[in-house]
Amino acid sequence: MNKRLSKSARALENFAQMCRRQALPLTIQRRHILEVLLGRTDHPTADQVFEEVQARLPGISRTTVYRALNTLVRLGVIRMVCSPGASVRFDANLEQHHHLVCLYCGKMSDWDDPRLNRLPLPNTRRAGFKIVDYTVHFRGACVDCIRKTKATHRTKTAPRLRPRKVRG
């Protein structure tokens, strides 16, 4: 069994144990949603999770997926990842890590750098805020968008690379 599968199997077993301890039903829907997230590294939106789970469980509703995602976040089994101007995304990687966010296509990738994990945290007591976790988001252009721009500049048929408009 490869490392990724064993990590996923452990996460599913930990989730099952957590459900038993909290007397929370371990539904087939929650299990499939968690399996989908454990199998992805692209930080899917709730709608992307819904589409993939619906292929496995055709009768599942969008509301069930949204509620299950919120439950998994509340239990600390997955994380909600927010990026300005983008839809909320979900991440099953609970280890300390950071993100690269493409301003052009919206792609989000994990970025591990131990130096970022040692950043000094600001004193937020005066604001009445307690920091419990943080992630750094680097925004820029992904390799695919850079390649597209270079290819279009060679053919001179497309406009130059421009960031997506931020909603909000």
C-alpha positions in Angstrom: 0.0 0.0 0.0 1.5 3.4 -0.9 1.9 6.2 1.6 -1.0 8.3 0.2 -3.4 5.4 0.5 -2.4 4.5 4.0 -2.6 8.2 5.0 -6.2 8.3 3.6 -7.1 5.0 5.3 -5.8 6.4 8.6 -7.8 9.6 8.2 -11.0 7.7 7.5 -10.4 5.4 10.5 -9.8 8.5 12.7 -13.0 10.1 11.4 -14.9 6.9 12.2 -13.5 6.8 15.7 -14.3 10.5 16.2 -17.9 9.9 15.1 -18.3 7.1 17.6 -16.9 9.1 20.4 -19.2 12.0 19.7 -22.3 9.8 18.9 -22.4 11.3 15.4 -23.7 9.1 12.7 -21.0 8.0 10.3 -23.2 8.3 7.2 -22.2 7.0 3.8 -22.5 10.6 2.5 -20.0 12.0 5.0 -17.6 9.1 4.3 -17.8 9.6 0.5 -17.3 13.4 0.9 -14.2 12.8 3.1 -12.9 10.2 0.6 -13.3 12.7 -2.2 -11.3 15.4 -0.3 -8.6 12.9 0.7 -8.1 12.0 -2.9 -7.7 15.6 -4.1 -4.9 18.1 -3.7 -6.5 21.0 -5.7 -8.6 22.5 -2.9 -12.0 22.0 -4.4 -15.0 24.2 -3.9 -18.2 22.8 -2.4 -19.7 22.6 -5.9 -16.8 20.6 -7.2 -17.1 18.2 -4.2 -20.8 17.9 -4.9 -20.2 17.0 -8.5 -17.7 14.3 -7.7 -19.8 12.8 -4.9 -22.9 12.9 -7.0 -21.2 10.7 -9.5 -20.8 8.1 -6.8 -24.1 8.8 -5.0 -26.5 10.1 -7.6 -29.3 10.8 -5.1 -27.2 13.1 -2.9 -28.4 16.7 -2.6 -26.3 19.8 -2.8 -27.6 20.8 0.7 -26.4 17.4 2.2 -22.9 18.0 0.7 -22.7 21.6 2.1 -23.9 20.5 5.5 -21.5 17.6 5.6 -18.6 19.8 4.6 -19.5 22.2 7.4 -19.7 19.3 9.9 -16.2 18.0 8.7 -14.8 21.5 9.2 -16.4 21.8 12.7 -14.9 18.5 13.7 -11.5 19.5 12.5 -11.3 16.7 9.9 -10.8 19.1 7.0 -10.0 22.8 6.7 -11.8 25.7 5.0 -9.4 27.6 2.8 -10.3 31.1 1.8 -8.7 33.3 -0.8 -9.9 36.9 -1.5 -12.4 37.1 -4.3 -12.7 33.3 -4.6 -15.1 30.7 -3.5 -14.4 28.9 -0.2 -12.3 25.8 -0.9 -11.7 22.7 1.2 -8.5 20.9 2.2 -8.0 17.6 3.8 -4.3 18.3 4.4 -4.2 19.2 8.1 -0.5 19.5 8.4 0.9 23.1 8.6 1.3 24.3 5.0 0.8 27.3 2.9 -0.7 28.1 -0.6 0.2 29.4 -4.0 -2.8 31.0 -5.6 -3.0 31.8 -9.3 -4.6 35.2 -9.9 -5.4 34.3 -13.5 -7.1 30.9 -13.3 -7.7 30.5 -9.6 -5.7 27.3 -9.2 -4.5 26.8 -5.6 -1.5 24.6 -4.7 0.1 23.5 -1.4 3.4 25.1 -0.6 5.6 23.7 2.2 8.3 25.9 3.7 9.4 25.3 7.3 10.6 28.9 7.6 7.0 30.1 7.1 5.9 27.9 10.0 8.1 29.9 12.4 6.9 33.4 11.6 6.5 35.5 14.7 2.8 36.0 15.4 1.6 39.5 16.2 0.2 40.4 19.6 -3.6 40.7 19.0 -4.7 40.9 22.6 -5.7 44.6 22.2 -8.0 43.6 19.4 -9.5 40.8 21.5 -8.4 38.3 19.0 -6.6 35.0 19.6 -4.7 33.5 16.7 -4.9 29.7 16.7 -3.6 29.0 13.2 -2.4 30.7 10.1 -1.5 30.1 6.5 0.4 32.2 4.1 -1.1 32.7 0.6 1.3 33.7 -2.2 -0.6 35.2 -5.1 0.8 35.2 -8.6 0.8 33.2 -11.9 0.9 29.4 -12.2 3.1 27.7 -14.7 0.1 26.9 -17.0 -1.0 30.5 -17.2 2.6 31.7 -17.8 3.0 29.1 -20.6 -0.3 30.3 -22.2 0.8 33.9 -22.1 4.2 33.0 -23.7 2.4 31.0 -26.4 -0.1 33.8 -27.1 2.7 36.4 -27.3 4.5 34.3 -29.9 1.3 34.1 -32.0 0.2 37.7 -31.0 -3.4 36.6 -31.1 -4.4 37.0 -27.5 -4.3 39.8 -24.9 -1.6 39.7 -22.2 -2.1 38.0 -18.9 -4.5 39.8 -16.6 -5.6 38.9 -13.1 -9.2 37.8 -12.6 -11.5 40.5 -11.2 -12.0 40.2 -7.5 -15.7 39.9 -6.5 -16.8 41.4 -3.3 
